[in-house]
């Protein structure tokens, strides 16, 4: 046998031996269950269906015949709870992201408000003596009156007596001025005392002896008229109440956490369906220092000009209160998942990979919220479909925690050998998942269950 023939024979024998070894190896190859590791290989956490995202502790096929993809420790789930999605699922779920942004934010508060009468522009007609209403000129509630316009005429015997005393004392002082200086001085003191009494009653000493006409001190609207012509009134009793509506109040009830940014002097705008297309601007004049125990809100008062008197007391609308401008790191409010005990945002850490981050929140700026800790400027956070991704993240974290609680998986080298080959490593029982078969070859068939 020559050299060439021997060389060809050796090559043929080597090829046959190699093929036989490969065939035997495939016959006895045991796929690793989730959690099992081979020397130098990464640990498999679980297997995921590429289309539906369903998970399994063992290798299998989905209803379409596609193999489940292993998820390795330190791979797509390197950070606890990290979720990896293929581009198709990202589009199907409608995942949207927006960067974390730092910039100037205007602290504005929107609250429902009601127009009310300016209490500093209310006036009452209340005689300081008792009497009767002789004539009522302002005889309708809601009647507009002008400054100086007669409102009512009253008759009072007490007033008439005081005026007669003044006249008699003045006449006696003039008669006694020459013959009895001391008597004349006493009469003058009596006269002056009567005039002082009329001034205290806000009555002109030179008017009608029996009737007094009250005139309006301001231009406004009669808002209360509790008396009728001919009715008797007592000293200090309110007969008419008038309000000047050239300026009104808008009173809003603001939550306590938002009221801390408001202060008198800040600008505000009032809009209402009663004034379509119009916005009345004013300024905050008062912030209630106490909290309403029933609504847990703070009353904020805004003064609004009302020259045309279109803002009628009782009109309902919305106040936009503008506060100071601050520099803050913010994210859309839709990016934050609030569980009640903590707030979480999903950060895009790679293409199709999202990791949960616990955040600390601060003030609210419209549809954005301030982030005090947990995120950095420029990070991309999920603003749409974040609840679905968060559910997947919680599932993966639970699977990882359950696998760690069962202890490290055994390797084929540490397992007890069997006649059919090395024993399959132990697999922790997981709720809702099929337990792998004791026969490693049955587990490696890859058939759907």
RODOFI-636206 format. One record per residue (C-alpha): residue number from 1; residue in three letters; x, y, z. Coordinates in steps of 0.02 Angstrom, whole numbers, plus 32768, in hexadecimal, padded with zeros to 4 digits. Example, Ala and Ser with C-alpha at 12.3 -4.5 7.8 and 13.67 -1.06 7.14 Angstrom:
// residues 2
<1; "ALA"; <8267; 7F1F; 8186>>
<2; "SER"; <82AC; 7FCB; 8165>>
***
This chain:
// residues 449
<1; "UNK"; <8000; 8000; 8000>>
<2; "UNK"; <804E; 80A0; 7FC8>>
<3; "UNK"; <8054; 8144; 8028>>
<4; "UNK"; <7FC2; 8196; 7FCE>>
<5; "UNK"; <7F4F; 8104; 7FF1>>
<6; "UNK"; <7F7B; 8103; 80A8>>
<7; "UNK"; <7F59; 81BE; 80B6>>
<8; "UNK"; <7EAE; 81AF; 8067>>
<9; "UNK"; <7E82; 811E; 80D9>>
<10; "UNK"; <7EB1; 8180; 8174>>
<11; "UNK"; <7E46; 8215; 813F>>
<12; "UNK"; <7DB0; 81A5; 811E>>
<13; "UNK"; <7DC0; 814F; 81C8>>
<14; "UNK"; <7DCE; 81F8; 8221>>
<15; "UNK"; <7D33; 823B; 81C9>>
<16; "UNK"; <7CCF; 81A0; 81F7>>
<17; "UNK"; <7D06; 81AB; 82AD>>
<18; "UNK"; <7CD9; 8264; 82B5>>
<19; "UNK"; <7C2C; 8247; 826C>>
<20; "UNK"; <7C0B; 81B9; 82E4>>
<21; "UNK"; <7C3F; 8226; 8376>>
<22; "UNK"; <7BCA; 82B1; 8340>>
<23; "UNK"; <7B3A; 8237; 832A>>
<24; "UNK"; <7B57; 81E9; 83D5>>
<25; "UNK"; <7B67; 8295; 8425>>
<26; "UNK"; <7AC0; 82CC; 83DD>>
<27; "UNK"; <7A6F; 822D; 841A>>
<28; "UNK"; <7AA6; 824E; 84CC>>
<29; "UNK"; <7AA2; 830E; 84CD>>
<30; "UNK"; <7A38; 8353; 855C>>
<31; "UNK"; <79F8; 8407; 854D>>
<32; "UNK"; <7A0E; 846F; 85E8>>
<33; "UNK"; <7973; 84A0; 8647>>
<34; "UNK"; <795E; 8552; 8684>>
<35; "UNK"; <79DA; 8571; 8710>>
<36; "UNK"; <7A54; 84E8; 86DB>>
<37; "UNK"; <7B03; 8517; 86A3>>
<38; "UNK"; <7B8B; 84C2; 8642>>
<39; "UNK"; <7C43; 84E1; 8666>>
<40; "UNK"; <7C6D; 858E; 8623>>
<41; "UNK"; <7BB8; 85B3; 85EB>>
<42; "UNK"; <7B41; 863A; 8629>>
<43; "UNK"; <7AB1; 8605; 8698>>
<44; "UNK"; <7A07; 85F9; 8641>>
<45; "UNK"; <797F; 8653; 86A2>>
<46; "UNK"; <78EB; 8619; 8638>>
<47; "UNK"; <78AF; 8609; 8585>>
<48; "UNK"; <7841; 8687; 852A>>
<49; "UNK"; <77D2; 8674; 8492>>
<50; "UNK"; <7811; 86EB; 840A>>
<51; "UNK"; <7762; 871B; 83D1>>
<52; "UNK"; <76ED; 8719; 8468>>
<53; "UNK"; <776D; 8739; 84F1>>
<54; "UNK"; <7731; 86A3; 8557>>
<55; "UNK"; <77B3; 8653; 85C8>>
<56; "UNK"; <77E1; 85A0; 85F4>>
<57; "UNK"; <7862; 8553; 866A>>
<58; "UNK"; <7892; 84D2; 85E5>>
<59; "UNK"; <78B4; 84D7; 8529>>
<60; "UNK"; <7818; 84C3; 84BF>>
<61; "UNK"; <77C1; 84FF; 8422>>
<62; "UNK"; <7731; 8578; 8410>>
<63; "UNK"; <7691; 854B; 83AF>>
<64; "UNK"; <76E5; 858D; 8310>>
<65; "UNK"; <7776; 8514; 8322>>
<66; "UNK"; <77F7; 8598; 8353>>
<67; "UNK"; <7875; 856E; 83DC>>
<68; "UNK"; <786E; 85CF; 8480>>
<69; "UNK"; <7905; 8641; 8492>>
<70; "UNK"; <7971; 862C; 852F>>
<71; "UNK"; <7986; 86C4; 859F>>
<72; "UNK"; <7A32; 86BF; 85F0>>
<73; "UNK"; <7A6C; 8709; 8692>>
<74; "UNK"; <7ACF; 87A5; 866B>>
<75; "UNK"; <7A82; 87B0; 85BD>>
<76; "UNK"; <79DD; 8806; 8599>>
<77; "UNK"; <79B4; 87FF; 8652>>
<78; "UNK"; <7A5A; 883D; 8694>>
<79; "UNK"; <79FE; 88BD; 8700>>
<80; "UNK"; <7971; 8879; 876C>>
<81; "UNK"; <78CB; 8890; 8715>>
<82; "UNK"; <7914; 88C5; 866D>>
<83; "UNK"; <789F; 889D; 85DD>>
<84; "UNK"; <78D8; 887A; 852B>>
<85; "UNK"; <785D; 8890; 849B>>
<86; "UNK"; <7877; 8870; 83E4>>
<87; "UNK"; <784B; 88FD; 836A>>
<88; "UNK"; <77A9; 88A7; 833A>>
<89; "UNK"; <7768; 88A5; 83EC>>
<90; "UNK"; <77A0; 8958; 8409>>
<91; "UNK"; <7736; 898F; 8376>>
<92; "UNK"; <76A3; 8921; 83A6>>
<93; "UNK"; <769E; 8960; 8459>>
<94; "UNK"; <76B2; 8A14; 8420>>
<95; "UNK"; <7748; 8A38; 848E>>
<96; "UNK"; <7778; 8AF1; 848D>>
<97; "UNK"; <780A; 8B44; 84E3>>
<98; "UNK"; <7836; 8BF7; 850E>>
<99; "UNK"; <78D9; 8C3D; 8554>>
<100; "UNK"; <78EB; 8C7E; 8605>>
<101; "UNK"; <78FB; 8D3A; 85F4>>
<102; "UNK"; <7943; 8DC4; 8660>>
<103; "UNK"; <7908; 8E76; 8645>>
<104; "UNK"; <78A3; 8F09; 8686>>
<105; "UNK"; <77F4; 8EDB; 86BC>>
<106; "UNK"; <7767; 8F52; 86E8>>
<107; "UNK"; <770B; 8F1D; 8785>>
<108; "UNK"; <7654; 8F2F; 8756>>
<109; "UNK"; <75BA; 8EEF; 87AE>>
<110; "UNK"; <750E; 8ED5; 8762>>
<111; "UNK"; <7478; 8ED2; 87D4>>
<112; "UNK"; <73BC; 8EEA; 87CB>>
<113; "UNK"; <7382; 8F94; 8807>>
<114; "UNK"; <72E2; 8FF4; 882A>>
<115; "UNK"; <72C6; 90AE; 8814>>
<116; "UNK"; <7296; 9107; 88B4>>
<117; "UNK"; <7271; 91B9; 88EC>>
<118; "UNK"; <7307; 921E; 8923>>
<119; "UNK"; <72E4; 922C; 89DE>>
<120; "UNK"; <7345; 92CF; 89E8>>
<121; "UNK"; <72C8; 931F; 8970>>
<122; "UNK"; <7227; 92F6; 89CE>>
<123; "UNK"; <71C5; 9382; 8A22>>
<124; "UNK"; <712E; 937F; 8A94>>
<125; "UNK"; <70A9; 9401; 8ABE>>
<126; "UNK"; <7086; 93F3; 8B79>>
<127; "UNK"; <7041; 948E; 8BD3>>
<128; "UNK"; <7087; 94AE; 8C80>>
<129; "UNK"; <6FDE; 94DC; 8CC5>>
<130; "UNK"; <6F36; 9486; 8CC3>>
<131; "UNK"; <6EA7; 94B8; 8C52>>
<132; "UNK"; <6E3B; 9487; 8BBD>>
<133; "UNK"; <6E5A; 947A; 8B02>>
<134; "UNK"; <6DFA; 950C; 8AB7>>
<135; "UNK"; <6E29; 94EA; 8A00>>
<136; "UNK"; <6E95; 9466; 89AC>>
<137; "UNK"; <6EE5; 949E; 8909>>
<138; "UNK"; <6F56; 9404; 88F4>>
<139; "UNK"; <6EC8; 9388; 88FD>>
<140; "UNK"; <6F0F; 92F5; 8899>>
<141; "UNK"; <6F97; 9277; 88BC>>
<142; "UNK"; <7018; 927F; 8830>>
<143; "UNK"; <6FEC; 9333; 8808>>
<144; "UNK"; <7082; 939A; 87CC>>
<145; "UNK"; <709F; 943D; 8828>>
<146; "UNK"; <7119; 94CC; 880F>>
<147; "UNK"; <717D; 952B; 888F>>
<148; "UNK"; <7112; 95B8; 88DA>>
<149; "UNK"; <706C; 956A; 88A2>>
<150; "UNK"; <6FDF; 956D; 8927>>
<151; "UNK"; <6FC1; 94C2; 8973>>
<152; "UNK"; <6F3A; 94DF; 89F6>>
<153; "UNK"; <6EEA; 9561; 8A67>>
<154; "UNK"; <6ECE; 953B; 8B20>>
<155; "UNK"; <6E65; 958D; 8BAA>>
<156; "UNK"; <6E9F; 958B; 8C5E>>
<157; "UNK"; <6E4E; 95E3; 8CF5>>
<158; "UNK"; <6EF6; 95D5; 8D4E>>
<159; "UNK"; <6F49; 9634; 8CC0>>
<160; "UNK"; <6EC0; 96B6; 8CBD>>
<161; "UNK"; <6ED3; 96D4; 8D79>>
<162; "UNK"; <6F8E; 96EC; 8D68>>
<163; "UNK"; <6F78; 976D; 8CDF>>
<164; "UNK"; <6EF5; 97CD; 8D41>>
<165; "UNK"; <6F6A; 97D3; 8DD7>>
<166; "UNK"; <6FF1; 9820; 8D6A>>
<167; "UNK"; <6F7B; 98A5; 8D28>>
<168; "UNK"; <6F39; 98D3; 8DD4>>
<169; "UNK"; <6FE7; 98DA; 8E20>>
<170; "UNK"; <7026; 9947; 8D93>>
<171; "UNK"; <6F93; 99BF; 8DA4>>
<172; "UNK"; <6FA7; 99CA; 8E62>>
<173; "UNK"; <7062; 99EB; 8E54>>
<174; "UNK"; <7041; 9A7C; 8DDD>>
<175; "UNK"; <6FBB; 9AC5; 8E52>>
<176; "UNK"; <7025; 9AB7; 8EEF>>
<177; "UNK"; <70C9; 9AF0; 8EA5>>
<178; "UNK"; <70AE; 9BA4; 8EDF>>
<179; "UNK"; <7052; 9B90; 8F86>>
<180; "UNK"; <7096; 9AEB; 8FCA>>
<181; "UNK"; <7141; 9ABB; 8F84>>
<182; "UNK"; <714C; 9A1F; 8FF0>>
<183; "UNK"; <70A1; 99E2; 8FB9>>
<184; "UNK"; <70CD; 9A05; 8F04>>
<185; "UNK"; <716D; 999D; 8F17>>
<186; "UNK"; <710A; 990C; 8F60>>
<187; "UNK"; <7091; 9911; 8ECD>>
<188; "UNK"; <711F; 9912; 8E53>>
<189; "UNK"; <716A; 9877; 8EA7>>
<190; "UNK"; <70C1; 9822; 8E9A>>
<191; "UNK"; <70B7; 9851; 8DE2>>
<192; "UNK"; <7166; 980F; 8DBF>>
<193; "UNK"; <713E; 976C; 8E17>>
<194; "UNK"; <70A6; 9754; 8DA9>>
<195; "UNK"; <710C; 9773; 8D0C>>
<196; "UNK"; <7190; 96F6; 8D46>>
<197; "UNK"; <7105; 9676; 8D5F>>
<198; "UNK"; <70CA; 9690; 8CAC>>
<199; "UNK"; <717C; 967E; 8C6C>>
<200; "UNK"; <718A; 95D9; 8CC8>>
<201; "UNK"; <70E9; 95A3; 8C75>>
<202; "UNK"; <7131; 95DA; 8BCC>>
<203; "UNK"; <70A2; 9654; 8BB1>>
<204; "UNK"; <70AE; 9706; 8B70>>
<205; "UNK"; <7076; 9781; 8BF4>>
<206; "UNK"; <702D; 97F8; 8B73>>
<207; "UNK"; <6FBA; 977C; 8B1B>>
<208; "UNK"; <6F03; 9756; 8B2F>>
<209; "UNK"; <6ED2; 974F; 8BE6>>
<210; "UNK"; <6E70; 96AC; 8BD5>>
<211; "UNK"; <6EB6; 964E; 8B3E>>
<212; "UNK"; <6F65; 9618; 8B0A>>
<213; "UNK"; <6F92; 95E3; 8A57>>
<214; "UNK"; <701F; 9564; 8A49>>
<215; "UNK"; <7087; 956A; 89AA>>
<216; "UNK"; <70FA; 94E5; 8962>>
<217; "UNK"; <71B2; 94FE; 8988>>
<218; "UNK"; <71EC; 948F; 88F6>>
<219; "UNK"; <71B3; 9453; 884D>>
<220; "UNK"; <717F; 939D; 8855>>
<221; "UNK"; <70F1; 9321; 8861>>
<222; "UNK"; <7071; 9306; 88EA>>
<223; "UNK"; <7093; 9255; 8927>>
<224; "UNK"; <7023; 9254; 89C3>>
<225; "UNK"; <6F7F; 92B0; 89EA>>
<226; "UNK"; <6F36; 9269; 8A8A>>
<227; "UNK"; <6EB7; 92F7; 8AA9>>
<228; "UNK"; <6E1A; 933A; 8A56>>
<229; "UNK"; <6DD0; 93EA; 8A51>>
<230; "UNK"; <6D7F; 9413; 8AF8>>
<231; "UNK"; <6DE3; 9391; 8B59>>
<232; "UNK"; <6E2C; 93BE; 8C03>>
<233; "UNK"; <6EE5; 93A9; 8C21>>
<234; "UNK"; <6F52; 93AD; 8CBA>>
<235; "UNK"; <6FF5; 940A; 8CD2>>
<236; "UNK"; <7081; 93B1; 8C75>>
<237; "UNK"; <700D; 9340; 8C10>>
<238; "UNK"; <7044; 9324; 8B5A>>
<239; "UNK"; <6FC3; 9368; 8AE1>>
<240; "UNK"; <7021; 9358; 8A3B>>
<241; "UNK"; <70C4; 9306; 8A05>>
<242; "UNK"; <7121; 9342; 8969>>
<243; "UNK"; <71B6; 92F2; 8911>>
<244; "UNK"; <722F; 9342; 8897>>
<245; "UNK"; <724E; 92C0; 880F>>
<246; "UNK"; <72D3; 9320; 87AF>>
<247; "UNK"; <734E; 92A7; 8801>>
<248; "UNK"; <7326; 91F4; 8835>>
<249; "UNK"; <737E; 9161; 8886>>
<250; "UNK"; <73A0; 90B5; 883E>>
<251; "UNK"; <73B5; 9038; 88CB>>
<252; "UNK"; <7409; 8F91; 88A8>>
<253; "UNK"; <742C; 8EFD; 891B>>
<254; "UNK"; <74DB; 8EBB; 88FB>>
<255; "UNK"; <7527; 8E1A; 8941>>
<256; "UNK"; <75A1; 8E36; 89CE>>
<257; "UNK"; <7639; 8DF3; 8970>>
<258; "UNK"; <761C; 8E6E; 88E1>>
<259; "UNK"; <75EC; 8F04; 894B>>
<260; "UNK"; <769B; 8F0D; 8996>>
<261; "UNK"; <76DB; 8F5C; 88F4>>
<262; "UNK"; <7658; 8FE7; 88F0>>
<263; "UNK"; <766A; 9094; 893C>>
<264; "UNK"; <7611; 913C; 8931>>
<265; "UNK"; <7644; 91A2; 8899>>
<266; "UNK"; <7655; 9110; 8820>>
<267; "UNK"; <75F3; 911A; 877E>>
<268; "UNK"; <7559; 90B4; 8755>>
<269; "UNK"; <74DE; 909C; 86C6>>
<270; "UNK"; <7425; 9071; 86D3>>
<271; "UNK"; <73C4; 901A; 8648>>
<272; "UNK"; <730E; 8FE6; 8647>>
<273; "UNK"; <728C; 8FA3; 85D1>>
<274; "UNK"; <7227; 903F; 85FD>>
<275; "UNK"; <72AC; 90A4; 85A0>>
<276; "UNK"; <72D9; 9037; 8509>>
<277; "UNK"; <737F; 9063; 84BD>>
<278; "UNK"; <73AB; 90E0; 8544>>
<279; "UNK"; <742B; 90DA; 85D0>>
<280; "UNK"; <7429; 9156; 865F>>
<281; "UNK"; <74D1; 9174; 86B0>>
<282; "UNK"; <74EB; 91A6; 8764>>
<283; "UNK"; <755F; 918E; 87F8>>
<284; "UNK"; <755D; 9125; 8895>>
<285; "UNK"; <752E; 9193; 8928>>
<286; "UNK"; <751F; 9113; 89B4>>
<287; "UNK"; <754F; 905E; 89DB>>
<288; "UNK"; <74EF; 9013; 8A6D>>
<289; "UNK"; <7569; 8FEA; 8AFB>>
<290; "UNK"; <7501; 8F57; 8B3A>>
<291; "UNK"; <74CA; 8EB6; 8AE5>>
<292; "UNK"; <7414; 8E8A; 8ACF>>
<293; "UNK"; <7401; 8DEB; 8B39>>
<294; "UNK"; <7373; 8DAB; 8ACB>>
<295; "UNK"; <73C3; 8DB9; 8A1F>>
<296; "UNK"; <747B; 8DC1; 8A55>>
<297; "UNK"; <7493; 8E57; 89E3>>
<298; "UNK"; <74CC; 8F0B; 89F3>>
<299; "UNK"; <745F; 8F9B; 89B6>>
<300; "UNK"; <74B7; 9010; 893D>>
<301; "UNK"; <746A; 90B9; 8913>>
<302; "UNK"; <7489; 9114; 886E>>
<303; "UNK"; <744E; 91C5; 884B>>
<304; "UNK"; <7406; 91DC; 879C>>
<305; "UNK"; <73D3; 927D; 8744>>
<306; "UNK"; <731E; 9280; 870E>>
<307; "UNK"; <72FC; 9326; 86B6>>
<308; "UNK"; <726F; 92E0; 864A>>
<309; "UNK"; <722B; 9278; 86DC>>
<310; "UNK"; <722A; 91DA; 8674>>
<311; "UNK"; <7276; 9177; 8703>>
<312; "UNK"; <71DA; 915E; 876A>>
<313; "UNK"; <71EB; 9119; 881B>>
<314; "UNK"; <71CF; 905E; 8817>>
<315; "UNK"; <721C; 9041; 876A>>
<316; "UNK"; <7282; 8FA1; 8765>>
<317; "UNK"; <7328; 8F93; 8708>>
<318; "UNK"; <73E0; 8F62; 870F>>
<319; "UNK"; <7472; 8FC2; 8756>>
<320; "UNK"; <7523; 8FA9; 8716>>
<321; "UNK"; <7597; 8FE7; 879E>>
<322; "UNK"; <7649; 900C; 8764>>
<323; "UNK"; <76D5; 8FF4; 87E1>>
<324; "UNK"; <7792; 900D; 87D7>>
<325; "UNK"; <7805; 8FC3; 8752>>
<326; "UNK"; <7880; 8F3E; 878E>>
<327; "UNK"; <7906; 8ED0; 8741>>
<328; "UNK"; <78D9; 8E18; 8754>>
<329; "UNK"; <78F8; 8D6A; 870D>>
<330; "UNK"; <7850; 8D2B; 86CD>>
<331; "UNK"; <77FD; 8C98; 8675>>
<332; "UNK"; <774D; 8C84; 862F>>
<333; "UNK"; <76D3; 8C53; 86B6>>
<334; "UNK"; <76A0; 8BBC; 864D>>
<335; "UNK"; <7750; 8B74; 8661>>
<336; "UNK"; <773A; 8B58; 871C>>
<337; "UNK"; <76E7; 8ABC; 8760>>
<338; "UNK"; <76A6; 8ADD; 880F>>
<339; "UNK"; <7686; 8A42; 8877>>
<340; "UNK"; <7655; 8AA5; 8911>>
<341; "UNK"; <76F4; 8A7F; 8971>>
<342; "UNK"; <7774; 8AA7; 88EA>>
<343; "UNK"; <7784; 8AF8; 883E>>
<344; "UNK"; <77D9; 8A9E; 87AD>>
<345; "UNK"; <780F; 8AD5; 8700>>
<346; "UNK"; <7849; 8A60; 8674>>
<347; "UNK"; <78ED; 8A96; 8626>>
<348; "UNK"; <7925; 8A5E; 8579>>
<349; "UNK"; <79D2; 8A13; 8598>>
<350; "UNK"; <79E9; 89D1; 84E8>>
<351; "UNK"; <7990; 89A9; 8446>>
<352; "UNK"; <78F0; 8953; 847F>>
<353; "UNK"; <792F; 8943; 8533>>
<354; "UNK"; <78D8; 899A; 85C5>>
<355; "UNK"; <7907; 899D; 867C>>
<356; "UNK"; <789E; 89DC; 8710>>
<357; "UNK"; <78E2; 8A6C; 8778>>
<358; "UNK"; <7898; 8AA5; 881C>>
<359; "UNK"; <7888; 8B63; 881E>>
<360; "UNK"; <7863; 8BEC; 889B>>
<361; "UNK"; <77E9; 8C6F; 885D>>
<362; "UNK"; <77D7; 8D27; 8886>>
<363; "UNK"; <7765; 8DB0; 8845>>
<364; "UNK"; <76E7; 8DA4; 87B7>>
<365; "UNK"; <76F5; 8E14; 871D>>
<366; "UNK"; <765A; 8DF8; 86B4>>
<367; "UNK"; <7670; 8D50; 865C>>
<368; "UNK"; <7723; 8D3C; 869B>>
<369; "UNK"; <7766; 8D0F; 8746>>
<370; "UNK"; <780B; 8D38; 879A>>
<371; "UNK"; <7886; 8CAA; 87BA>>
<372; "UNK"; <78F1; 8CC0; 8856>>
<373; "UNK"; <7951; 8C1B; 884D>>
<374; "UNK"; <795D; 8B7D; 87E3>>
<375; "UNK"; <7971; 8BC7; 8734>>
<376; "UNK"; <79F1; 8C31; 86D7>>
<377; "UNK"; <79DF; 8CB3; 8650>>
<378; "UNK"; <79D2; 8C66; 85A2>>
<379; "UNK"; <7995; 8BB9; 85D7>>
<380; "UNK"; <7907; 8B72; 856E>>
<381; "UNK"; <786F; 8B3D; 85D3>>
<382; "UNK"; <77D8; 8ADC; 8598>>
<383; "UNK"; <7739; 8B45; 858E>>
<384; "UNK"; <76C4; 8ACA; 8539>>
<385; "UNK"; <76A3; 8A10; 855D>>
<386; "UNK"; <770E; 8A1F; 85FA>>
<387; "UNK"; <7690; 89BF; 8662>>
<388; "UNK"; <76A1; 8926; 85F1>>
<389; "UNK"; <775E; 892E; 85F7>>
<390; "UNK"; <775A; 8945; 86B3>>
<391; "UNK"; <76EF; 88A8; 86C5>>
<392; "UNK"; <776F; 8845; 865F>>
<393; "UNK"; <77FB; 888F; 86C9>>
<394; "UNK"; <77A6; 885A; 876A>>
<395; "UNK"; <778F; 87AA; 8724>>
<396; "UNK"; <7847; 879B; 86F8>>
<397; "UNK"; <787C; 87DD; 87A2>>
<398; "UNK"; <780C; 875C; 87F6>>
<399; "UNK"; <7855; 86D0; 878C>>
<400; "UNK"; <7906; 8705; 87B4>>
<401; "UNK"; <78E0; 8714; 886D>>
<402; "UNK"; <788C; 866B; 8871>>
<403; "UNK"; <791F; 861A; 8818>>
<404; "UNK"; <799B; 8667; 8892>>
<405; "UNK"; <7933; 862E; 8927>>
<406; "UNK"; <7941; 8578; 88ED>>
<407; "UNK"; <79FE; 8581; 88EF>>
<408; "UNK"; <7A7E; 856A; 8862>>
<409; "UNK"; <7A58; 84E5; 87E1>>
<410; "UNK"; <7AC6; 844D; 87D3>>
<411; "UNK"; <7B36; 8434; 8740>>
<412; "UNK"; <7B44; 8394; 86DB>>
<413; "UNK"; <7BEE; 8376; 8728>>
<414; "UNK"; <7BA2; 8371; 87D8>>
<415; "UNK"; <7B0A; 830B; 87A9>>
<416; "UNK"; <7AFE; 824F; 87C6>>
<417; "UNK"; <7B1D; 81F1; 8726>>
<418; "UNK"; <7A9D; 8177; 86E2>>
<419; "UNK"; <7AA7; 80EE; 8660>>
<420; "UNK"; <7A52; 815D; 85E1>>
<421; "UNK"; <7ACD; 81EB; 85FE>>
<422; "UNK"; <7AE2; 8279; 867A>>
<423; "UNK"; <7A48; 82A4; 86E0>>
<424; "UNK"; <79E9; 8343; 86BA>>
<425; "UNK"; <7A07; 83CE; 873A>>
<426; "UNK"; <7980; 83F2; 87BA>>
<427; "UNK"; <7904; 847B; 878B>>
<428; "UNK"; <78A2; 84E1; 880B>>
<429; "UNK"; <77E6; 84D3; 8802>>
<430; "UNK"; <779B; 8576; 87C1>>
<431; "UNK"; <76E3; 85A3; 87CD>>
<432; "UNK"; <7688; 859A; 8729>>
<433; "UNK"; <7712; 853E; 86CD>>
<434; "UNK"; <7723; 848A; 8699>>
<435; "UNK"; <779D; 8422; 86FD>>
<436; "UNK"; <7826; 83DA; 868D>>
<437; "UNK"; <7825; 8321; 866E>>
<438; "UNK"; <789B; 82B3; 86D2>>
<439; "UNK"; <78D8; 8269; 862F>>
<440; "UNK"; <7957; 82E6; 85E6>>
<441; "UNK"; <7939; 82A4; 8538>>
<442; "UNK"; <787F; 82C6; 8549>>
<443; "UNK"; <78A7; 8378; 857F>>
<444; "UNK"; <7913; 8390; 84E8>>
<445; "UNK"; <7896; 835C; 8464>>
<446; "UNK"; <7862; 8413; 844E>>
<447; "UNK"; <77AC; 83E4; 8431>>
<448; "UNK"; <7727; 845D; 846A>>
<449; "UNK"; <76C1; 842F; 8502>>
***
